[in-house]
Amino acid sequence: MIHENAGKLPTKTIDIVKLENDFYNAKNPKPVKFGTSGHRGQLGDGFCKLHALSIAQAVAKMHQEDNITGKILVGGDTRLMSKATAQLCAQVLTANGFKVILPSIPVPTPVFSFEILSKRACACLNGTASHNPPQDMGLKYNGANGGPAGSEITTRIEKYANYFLNNPSEIKQISLEEAKQKGLLEDADIITPYIKALGEKIDFKIIKNAKIKTAIHPLGGTTLPFWQAIKKEYKLDNLDIVSHDINPTFNFIPLDHDGKTRMDPSSPYPMAPLLKLVQGDYQFAGACDPDGDRFGSATQKGGLIVPNHALCVMADYLIKKQKDLIGKQIGRTLGTTMLLDKIAAANKITIDEVNVGFKYFVKGLSEGRYILSGEESAGMSVANWTTEKDGMFAVCLLLEITSATAQDVAGLYKQLTLIYGEPCYTRIDNTVTDESKAKFAKFSADNFKNLQTLAGEKILKIRATDGIKIYLENSWVLARMSGTEPIIKLYAETFKGPKHLQDILKESSKLFGF
């Protein structure tokens, strides 16, 4: 059900003073819990000053135990308490004797990864809640591989952080001024190295010469100065940055499908301003969420491009650019389109299907296996780039594809469906109670072992590594708990048309108790 105010600008003002007070004076902080991408919660008991201090002290303890001595990059996005969170983390880490890089500007998530892989930092603490509503805040930890920490590491951080949450007197802390005097704190240019390296991966000369009229909307996020630098460095006179608004209330972003402010570049509601632009003079529009790891794009012929469609177009283009496909793969998450599988099979490469969460791509990206790794929620990267998803890279790649082929992304996707078949895909978010969550958590593959068919198709196999995924002859359905919000997500895809998709949804909803 779509909220009546979806797509409209918010009318209610977020109480910044109250949220700041809640952050500094939370009474009953909830335990630290790392989901698919760090610890997140609403400012106050969900995420507060003590959470930031405890997580930083936990990281310090872990680095001391593992004898990790390199510089730690600390920063965050443009959210209300991101800067404060980063400063608190820096105060704790330097008090424990670690050298910290604390940039003076907000840091995009992929840039944290880039800096670690470039060996200027050994790890990072990133203050962000991605595209969540502005009342939310979070912290992520990335280690030496540059990617989101795996469960072994996050379990340790959780354990230590929850100890310090209950024993705050054991958290060390010094002022930023004292840290500077001790030579433990420094600023850094995080824009130039990234922009220069991006030019080695993206053909900006083609983009410049094609003169595709392009609009970029940073959605009030960290990517604004990076887009400004890209435009200047590569002399992209055809690229206009259409918004320079930075406001932690994000009140210039239209409300999402549920009436909440959610800076999601893959949703048509927050992306309404870009859709208007491509209905005018602009041929292509791109956007990233506040921390810069998710991408959105719109075109004159296709409107808002569905992330699954964009991933297929990018995969096909990158495969054709490869000189050697031996040992290469496409990585995709459980909920991402299987049209990628058909593209991969036609080019004699394999698919690596992983659980939801970009951390599951880190090994393949580090080993150089993935021509593309992608997820339906608008995250992607490639081998020999970042081990985090990179929204800026994705938008630039789509712009390169548009420029190199002189074709609309929507048209390129249509060509692929004429070759491989057209999938019907959907994802439904079901808000759940604690009782529903507990019931769903007990499901295993054994619950469905006597099930032979679903929606008229034979069941080929069932995977229960991240929710329950049922594979059919020409279709699949997946139900899983969100790692960041209190919802159960139901994904489904079929190559047998929209009616079959509805049949799958109807029967699977009964199966899972929705």
N, C-alpha and C positions, 0 to 999 in steps of 0.2 A: 504494500500500500504506500503510495507516494503522499508525503506531507503536503498540505495545501500551500505552504510557503516555500516549497522547494524551488530553487532558481531565483528567489527574490533576495534582496539584501536584508541582513538582519535588522530588526527594529528594536530589539532589546540590547541594552548596553551591558557589557561584561564589567563587573565590579572589580577593577584592577587592585584597588586598595585592599579589599577583602581577601583576594587571592594571595596577595603578597603577605598579608598578615597570617593567613592559613599556612603558607609555606614556612614562615619563620616560627610559628607558635602552635604547630600541630600537637594535639593532646594525646592521641592514640595512634601513632604511626603503624600502618599495616606492615607485616613482615615483608622483607625483600624477596621478590620472586621474579626470576628471569624467564620471560616467555620466548617467543620466536625471535625477538629482537630487543633484549635488555629488560630492565625493570621499568614499568610504566604505571601511572596512576594519576588521579585527579589531584591538583595542588591542594595540600592539606594532609590528611591522614594517608592518602594514596601515594603522594610524593612530597616530601618536605626537606627542610634543611638537614635534618638528622639522617634521612635516607642518603643524601649526597655525601655527607661526612662519613657515614658508615661504609658505603660502597668504596669510597676512595681509600679508607683505611684498610679495607679488605684486600683491595688491589695491592696496596703497599706491602701487606703481610705476605701475599702470594708471591710477589716479586722478590721479597727478601728470602723466602723459603727456597725459591727456584734460582736464586743468584742472578736475577735479571737486573742489569745495571744501566741500561740505555735510557735515553730521554723519553719521557712520556708526553705525547701530544694531548692537550686538554682544550676543549672548546664546546661549542654547541650551535644551535640554529637561532632563529629570530624570535623564539617564544618568550613569554613574559619573564620566566625565571631561569632561562638558559645561561645568561651571562653570570648571574649569581651562583648558579650551580657549578659552572666551570671554575669560578674563582675559589669557591669553597673546596673543590677537589684539588686545585693547585695548592691551596694552603696546607692541606693534609699531606699530600705527596711530598712537597718540599720539606715539611716538618719531619718527615721520615727519611730525609736525605737524598731524595730522588730529584734529578734535573727535570724540569718541566718546560715545555714549549706552550705558551699561552698566547695565541694570536689575538691581535687587537680587533679583529673583525670576526663575524660568525663564520663557522667552518662547515661546508657541505659534507655529508656522510662519505661520499666517494673520495673526497680529498683526504680524509683521515687515512683511508686505505692506501691511497697513492703515496702519501708521505711515509707511511710505514714500509711499503714495498720499495721506496726509494732510499731506505735506510737512514732517513733523517730522524726517525723516531722508532722505538722498539714496540710501542703499544699506544693505545689511546683510551681516553674516557670522553664520550660524546654525549652531550646533553641535548636530547631530542625525544619527541614522541611522534616523529614522522608527520603523517597527515591527520593525526587525531585532533579532536576539538581543542581550541586554544586554552581551555581550563586544564588540560592534561600536560604532564611533564614526564621525562624519563631519563635514564642513563644507560648507555651501551658501552661494552668493553670489547676492543679488538686487540688481538695479540700479534705475534711476530709475522703471521701469515697475512696480515692486513684485513682478514675477513671477520665476520661476527664470531664470537667465541662459541666453541662447541659445548655440549652439555657437561663434559668432564670439568671444564674450567668454570662454567657458570655455576655448577653445583658447589664448587669450592668458594666462589665469591659469595653466593647466597649464604652458605654456612657461616663464613667469617663475618659478613655484613650483619647478619641477624644477631650474632654475638655482640658486635659493637653497638648495634641498635639498642640492646638491653644493658650495655655497659659503656655508655658514652664517655665516662671519665677516662677511658683508656685510648680515646682517639687523640692523636697528636695534631697540633695545629699552630702555624705561625702566620704572621701577616704577610701580605704580598710584598710589602716594602722590605721586610727583613729577608724574605726569600731572594729578592733582587740583590740586596747587599751581600748575601752569601754566595752569589753567583749561581743560584739554583733555578732562576726564572728568566726566561727570554721570550721575546716576540719573534716572529718569522714572517717572511713573504711566502704565503701559501698559494698566491695566484699565479705568479710567473712560471714556476716549474710545471704546474699542472697544464697551463695554457700552451706552453711550448711542447710538452709531450703529447697533448691532444692533437696538435698539428701533424704529428708523425703517424697518427692512427686515422684521422679524418682528412679527406681531400678537400681542404678549404678553397683550393684554386678552382676546382670544378664548381663549388658552391658560389664563389665570387663571379665567375664567368657566366653562369647560368642565369643569374639575376632573378631568381625566384623571389617574388615579393613576400617577405617573411615577417611574421609578428611573434615576438617572444614575451611571455608573461611569467615572471618569476613567482607569482602567487605570494608575494610578500616574504619570500624566503632568502636563504643564504646565497642563492645562485646569482643574484642581481649584479654584484661587482664582477663576477666571472663572465657573465654575458656581455657586460660592458667591455671587458678586456678582450674577449673573443672578437667582438665587432671591430675594435680598434686594431688589434694585432693582425687580423687577416683582412682588414679593409673591406668589410662586408656592408657596403652602402645600402644594399637591398634588405638588410635586417634591421627591424625597428623593435626596440624594447618598449612595449606599450604601457607598462606600469612600473613606477618607481616607489610605490607605496610600501613602507615598512611600518607595521603597526601590530603589536602583540595581540590585539583583539581580533585581528583579521576581519574587521567589519566591512571591508570592501569586497569580500568574497561571497558570492551568492550561497544561500543555504543548500545543503545536500538533500538527498532523497527523504531523509528522516527529519528534516527541519533543523538539523544541527549544523554549526559551522564546521566543516571538515574540508581541509585543503587538498582534496583528492584530484589529481590531474587526469584521472581516468573516468571520472563521473561527469555526465553531461550538465549537471546542475552547477557545481563550482566553475565549470569550464564554459558557462554561458557567454562570458565576455569574448572568449576566443572564437566561439561559434559565430558570433556576430561579425567578427573581423573577417572570417573567411567567406561570409556571405557578401562582403564588400570587395575591396581591392586586393586583399591578401590571398595568395595562393596556398600558403602553408602557415600554420601557427603551431607553436610548441610551448610547453610549460613543464615545470618541475614542482614537486611539493616543497614545503619549507626547508627540509634538510637535504633536498637535491638528489634523493636516490630513486624517486619514481618519475616516470615520464608521462606526458600527455601530448597528443597531437591532433590537429584538425586540418582538413583540406577543403578546397572549394567544392569538389565533386562528392566527397565522402562524409562531410561533416566530421564529428568526433570519431577518430579511429579507435576501434576497440583494441586494447592491448594485445589480445591473442592474434588479431589480424596483423598488427604491426610486427609482432615477433616472427610471424611466418614470412612476411615480406623481407625482414632483416635477415632471417636465416637463409632464405633462398639467395639473396644478394651476396652474403658473405661466403656461402658455399661456392658460388661462381667465381669469387675473387681468390679462392684458395688455390695454391699451386700443387699442394699435396694433401690428399684427404686420408691417407693411411693413418690409422689410429685416432682419427678425429671423431668427435661426438657432438650431438646437440644435447644439452642438459635442460630438462624441464621438470617442474614440480608436479605433484599428483593431480592438481586441479587445472593444469594448463592444457590447451588444445592438443588433440592427437593428430591434427593436420600436420604438425611438426614431424610426427612419426612417418607419415607418408612422404614428406619431402626428404627426410633422412634416408628412408629405404630406397627411394628412386636414385639417390646419389651414393648408395652403397656405404652409408655410414650408420652408426647405431645411435639409439636414444638412451640416455641415462635418466631414468625417472627417479626423482628423489622426494623425500618428505617436504612439506611446505616449510620454507625458511631458507634464506639465502646462505646460511652457514653450511648447508649441505652441498653447495656448489664449490666451496672454497678449495677442496682437494683437487677437483678436476680443473679448475681455473689455474691453480698453482702449478699443476703438471702440464699445462698447455694443451689439454685435451679438447676443451670446448670451443668450437667455432662460435657458438652462442649458448649462453645459459639464460633462461628466462622463466618468469612466473606470470600468471594471468593477472596479478595485481599490479602490473606495470613496472616490474623490476627486471633489469637485464645487465649483463656484462659479457666480455669476451676474454679469451685467453690472452695473456701478456698485457693486461690492462689492470683494472682494479678487481680485488676479490670481494668487493661490495658492489651492489647494484648502483648504476650510475645514470641518473636521469639526463644529465647534460650530454653525456656521450650518446645516449639513445636518440635524443632530439637531433643532435648534429648528424648522426648516421642516417636518420630518416630524411633529413634535409639533403644530405649527399646523394642518397638513393633517388630522391625526387629530381635533383639537379642532373645526375648522371644519366638517368633514363628518360628524362623529359616527360614523365608520367606521374599521375596522381597516385598516392599510396593506395587509395581505395581501388583504383583500376588495376594496380599490380596484384592486390589480393584477389580480385575477381578472376584474374588470369590463372592464379594458382588453384582456385576452386573449380575452374573448368577442366583442369588437368586431373586433380586428385579427388574431386567431390567437395560439396559444400556442407560443412558441419553446422548443426544448430546447437547453440551453447547457451547455458544460463548459469547464474549463481544466485541463490536466494539466501538471505541472512535472516535467521530465525532467532529472535530474542528469547532467552531461556531463563528459567528459574534455577536456583541451586538444586532443587529436586530433579529437574530435567537433566541438568548437567551430570549429576551423580548417576542417574539411570543410564545415560548415554555412555558414560565412562566405563560401564561394566560390559558393554558390547565387545565381542571378539568375533573372529571368523567362524568360530564354532556355532554361533547363534544362527548362522545362515547355511550350515553345511548340508542341510536337507533341501535347500532351495535349488531347483534345477533351471528355472527360467524366470525372466523378469521382462515385462512389457513385450511378451511374445518372442523374446530372443533367448538363446541358450547362454547360460552363465559359464564363462570360460575359466575364471579364477576370481579369488577374493583376496585383497591385501588389507592387512589391519595394522600397518606400521604407523599410521597417522590418521586416526579415524577409521572408517570402513570404506574401501573402494571396491565396487563390483564391476568387473569387466565383462562386457557382452560381445556379441559377434561384430556389431557395427556401432557400438555405443559403450558408455560407461556412466556410472554415478558414484559420487563421493560425498560422504557426510563426515564433517570433522568440526571439533571445537576450535574457535578462533584462539590464537595465542595472545591476542592483545585486547579483545573486547568480549563482553559476556554474551556471545552469540554462537549458535551452531550453524555452520555454513553447509548448504546443500548445493553441490555442483553436479551438472549433468551435461552430456554431449552425445549427439547422435548424427550419423550420416544418412538417416532415413526420414528426415523432414520434421517440421514443427509439431505435427500431431503425435508422432512417436516420442518426441521430447516431452510433451505433456503427459503421455502415458507413463513414461519413466518417472516423472516427478510425482504423479499421483500414486503409483504403486510403491515407490521408494519412501515417500512420506509416511505411508502406513507402516512400512517395515521398520522405520527408525522412530516411529511414535510421535511425529510432528502433528 
